[in-house]
């Protein structure tokens, strides 16, 4: 009976938001970012952390991961995390160079990044992790109790403008003659190659 009451109380507190684990974390950014293929874009992002982070003098690292079914090894804490590391300011990680670049200052709560020469492979959902030493680590994931925003990047084809040319009768005849001449030249070339190869 006692365990039932405790479970019910915990569920009620979770529902009311007073038992969020851990408190003080928030992230503000667009849910979806559209970018044309081969173009660049900036993704604005601001975040907050609990007050205790300001008392730590350790460097503030941020990591942007693409949410995929892979795991990435974080050397500094000996831990595997979900996703693929796209960009970080942590030189200890020796991350592969990508077309993502951090443009915000994490000390000021700015986690903005840019994407250069966007490609279809860049499409997907992303999430951010932060680290300021032991006891100061957190992942802003949509599965967290606060249901953080995990931005979705959508890379799409550039809109194409089709130019329709109206040809005069005389130009139609010239185009048809050129095409016929090209076709005949190709046939002669194939016949020559066949003749000399045999």
C-alpha positions in Angstrom: 0.0 0.0 0.0 2.8 2.4 0.9 4.7 1.8 -2.3 1.4 2.4 -4.3 1.0 5.8 -2.5 4.6 6.8 -3.2 4.3 5.8 -6.8 1.1 7.8 -7.2 2.6 10.8 -5.5 5.7 10.7 -7.8 3.5 10.4 -10.9 1.4 13.4 -9.7 4.5 15.5 -9.0 5.9 14.6 -12.5 2.6 15.5 -14.0 2.6 18.9 -12.3 6.3 19.5 -13.3 7.7 19.8 -9.8 9.8 16.7 -10.0 11.6 17.4 -13.2 15.0 15.7 -13.3 17.2 17.7 -13.4 15.7 21.2 -13.2 17.1 24.4 -14.8 17.9 23.2 -18.3 16.2 24.7 -21.3 16.9 25.2 -25.0 15.4 27.6 -27.5 15.7 27.1 -31.2 13.6 26.4 -34.4 12.0 22.9 -34.6 12.7 22.8 -38.3 15.3 24.4 -40.5 15.0 24.4 -44.3 18.1 24.9 -46.4 18.7 24.5 -50.1 21.3 22.0 -51.4 24.8 23.6 -51.8 23.7 26.6 -49.7 24.6 27.8 -46.2 22.5 28.6 -43.2 22.9 29.6 -39.6 20.8 27.8 -36.9 20.2 30.1 -34.0 20.1 28.4 -30.5 20.1 29.6 -26.9 20.2 27.5 -23.8 20.2 27.8 -20.0 21.7 25.6 -17.3 21.2 25.5 -13.5 22.9 28.3 -11.5 25.6 25.9 -10.2 27.2 25.9 -13.6 28.3 29.5 -13.2 30.3 28.4 -10.1 32.5 26.0 -12.1 35.6 27.5 -13.6 36.1 24.5 -16.0 35.9 25.1 -19.8 32.4 24.9 -21.2 32.1 22.3 -24.1 29.2 21.8 -26.3 28.6 18.9 -28.8 26.1 18.7 -31.6 25.1 15.2 -32.6 23.1 13.9 -35.5 20.5 11.5 -34.2 21.2 8.2 -36.0 21.4 4.5 -35.0 25.0 4.7 -34.1 27.0 5.3 -31.0 29.8 7.7 -30.5 32.6 7.3 -27.9 33.3 10.3 -25.7 36.9 9.8 -24.7 36.9 12.3 -21.8 34.3 10.4 -19.8 34.7 6.9 -21.2 31.1 6.7 -22.4 29.2 5.8 -25.5 26.4 8.1 -26.5 23.8 7.9 -29.3 24.4 9.7 -32.6 27.2 11.0 -34.7 29.3 14.0 -33.6 29.0 16.8 -36.1 30.7 19.7 -34.3 32.2 20.5 -31.0 34.6 23.1 -29.3 36.2 20.2 -27.4 39.6 19.6 -29.1 40.1 16.5 -26.9 37.5 14.6 -29.0 39.4 14.9 -32.3 36.1 15.0 -34.2 36.1 14.6 -37.9 35.8 17.8 -39.9 32.3 18.4 -41.2 30.5 21.2 -42.9 29.1 22.3 -39.4 30.7 25.1 -37.4 29.9 26.5 -34.0 29.2 30.2 -34.1 27.8 30.8 -30.6 29.6 31.2 -27.3 28.5 28.6 -24.8 29.6 30.7 -21.9 26.9 33.2 -22.9 24.3 30.4 -23.4 24.6 30.6 -27.2 24.7 27.2 -28.9 24.2 28.4 -32.5 25.9 26.7 -35.4 26.2 27.1 -39.1 26.0 24.6 -42.0 28.1 25.3 -45.1 27.4 23.7 -48.5 24.4 21.7 -47.2 24.0 18.2 -48.7 21.1 15.7 -48.5 23.2 13.7 -46.0 22.8 16.6 -43.5 19.1 16.2 -43.3 17.9 14.7 -40.0 17.3 15.4 -36.3 20.1 16.8 -34.0 20.6 17.1 -30.3 23.1 18.9 -28.1 25.2 17.7 -25.2 27.1 20.0 -22.8 30.0 19.4 -20.5 31.7 21.5 -17.8 33.4 18.7 -15.9 32.2 16.0 -13.6 28.7 16.7 -12.3 28.1 19.3 -15.1 27.0 17.1 -18.0 23.7 17.1 -19.7 22.1 16.0 -23.0 19.2 18.2 -24.5 17.2 15.3 -25.9 13.5 15.2 -26.7 13.2 12.1 -24.5 14.3 14.1 -21.4 11.6 15.0 -18.9 11.5 18.6 -20.2 11.0 17.4 -23.8 13.7 19.6 -25.3 13.5 20.7 -28.9 15.6 18.6 -31.2 15.9 20.6 -34.4 15.3 18.9 -37.8 17.4 20.0 -40.7 15.8 19.5 -44.1 18.1 19.9 -47.1 16.0 20.3 -50.3 16.8 20.9 -54.0 17.1 24.4 -55.2 14.0 25.6 -57.1 14.7 25.3 -60.8 13.5 27.9 -63.3 12.6 26.3 -66.6 13.1 28.6 -69.6 10.9 27.7 -72.6 12.1 29.0 -75.9 9.8 29.4 -78.9 11.6 28.6 -82.1 10.6 29.8 -85.5 10.0 27.3 -88.3 13.4 28.1 -89.9 15.2 27.5 -86.5 13.3 24.2 -86.1 14.7 23.0 -89.4 18.2 24.0 -88.4 17.9 22.1 -85.1 16.5 19.0 -86.8 19.4 19.1 -89.3 22.0 19.4 -86.6 20.5 16.5 -84.6 20.3 14.3 -87.7 23.9 15.2 -88.7 25.1 14.3 -85.2 23.2 11.0 -85.2 24.7 10.1 -88.6 28.2 11.0 -87.3 27.8 8.8 -84.3 26.7 5.8 -86.5 29.7 6.3 -88.8 32.0 6.4 -85.8 30.5 3.2 -84.4 30.9 1.5 -87.8 34.5 2.6 -88.0 35.3 1.3 -84.6 33.6 -2.0 -85.4 35.5 -2.3 -88.7 39.0 -1.6 -87.3 38.5 -3.7 -84.2 37.7 -6.8 -86.2 
